[in-house]
Amino acid sequence: MPVDYRAPNINARSLGQHLRKIREILELSYPEAASLLGRDANWLARVETGFGEATPEQVGEILDAYGAPPRVRDVLVDLASRPAGPPWLARHVGRLKALVRDIYTVESESPIIHTFGIARMPELVRCEEYARLLFQHHVPRLNVEEELDLLRNRQQHAPSGRPRTLDVILDGYMLEHHGGPADVMRAQFTYLLDLAADERSTVRVIPTANGVHAGLNGPFDVLEFPGVTDRISLVHTALGIDAAQADLWDTWKLLEDVTLSPADSRALLEDHRAAL
């Protein structure tokens, strides 16, 4: 049998891990589970490792046979409908590292994202003018339109068909010393103000008077997911986006303690825009 060296997409791996955990809780061996399902044990093993494909209907049959609770069944059948991530990601996969592909796939599953920006605006709240400026000056050179398409889809994605909630904290020094062209920054401040006006999202600013704060190590995101308490933290470095080495939720809470209120943050953003 040939060895498949391709790295499975993170959705397929996650689905397989959940199915394996349920099987192990039931204390079923592969042959026992396969007999219960009327399936081949090798197929089940490949599904559990993410290398084998299982349709939403097949996943539903597995979970029904295992007697899984309805909530668990619904979540995993839904996950099985997106084994390769969101459709818009497919046209970019060929140029992305597997890790970045998986990060964007996981990001697409999160309905609540907490994002902190320092030095540059967080990726998920960059307006087109601001993003285009950064892409045009990136080294090595990028295909600007490809990057804009990817960013736009990430920003507009609605997990499970529902608009995403963004919780944004910005370092105030970045707003005062942005160094960008006036028209670009005016568009960016307008984008942030429009986001702040959306009742689903929040934009807060850390005033420069606070000085040193817990976010000085760099920008990061914390992703939340429905039905689970686990969170995923991402960091943004000069080398690109990456998984954090630790949960950054405590860092996020420390930043919340030193921000202006949403109303005061909005007033500050309006002042910055008016000054341009």
PETA-V725566 format. One record per backbone hydrogen bond with DSSP energy under -0.5 kcal/mol. NH is the residue of the N-H (numbers start at 0). CO is the residue of the C=O. If there is no record, write none. Layout:
{{NH,CO} {NH,CO}}
This chain:
{{4,2} {7,5} {11,82} {12,8} {13,9} {14,10} {15,11} {16,12} {17,13} {18,14} {19,15} {20,16} {21,17} {22,18} {23,19} {24,20} {25,21} {26,23} {27,22} {32,28} {33,29} {34,30} {35,31} {36,32} {37,33} {38,33} {43,39} {44,40} {45,41} {46,42} {47,43} {48,44} {49,45} {49,46} {50,45} {51,45} {58,54} {59,55} {60,56} {61,57} {62,58} {63,59} {64,60} {65,61} {66,62} {66,63} {67,62} {72,68} {73,69} {74,70} {75,71} {76,72} {77,73} {78,74} {79,75} {80,76} {80,77} {81,78} {82,79} {84,81} {88,85} {89,85} {89,86} {91,88} {92,88} {92,89} {94,91} {95,92} {100,96} {101,97} {102,98} {103,99} {104,100} {105,101} {106,102} {107,103} {108,104} {108,105} {109,105} {109,106} {110,108} {111,223} {112,164} {113,221} {114,112} {114,166} {115,219} {116,168} {119,117} {124,121} {125,122} {130,126} {131,127} {132,128} {133,129} {134,130} {135,131} {136,132} {137,134} {141,134} {143,141} {146,142} {147,143} {148,144} {149,145} {150,146} {151,147} {152,148} {153,149} {154,150} {155,151} {156,152} {158,156} {160,157} {161,158} {164,110} {165,163} {166,112} {167,165} {167,201} {168,114} {169,203} {170,116} {171,205} {173,170} {174,170} {175,171} {176,172} {177,174} {184,180} {185,181} {186,182} {187,183} {188,184} {189,185} {190,186} {191,187} {192,188} {193,189} {194,190} {195,191} {196,192} {197,193} {197,194} {198,196} {200,197} {201,165} {203,167} {205,169} {206,204} {206,257} {209,206} {210,207} {215,212} {217,214} {219,115} {220,233} {221,113} {222,231} {223,111} {227,224} {231,222} {233,220} {234,241} {235,218} {236,234} {236,239} {239,236} {241,234} {243,232} {251,247} {252,248} {253,249} {254,250} {255,251} {256,252} {257,254} {258,255} {259,204} {264,260} {265,261} {266,262} {267,263} {268,264} {269,265} {270,266} {271,267} {272,268} {273,269} {274,270} {275,271} {275,272}}
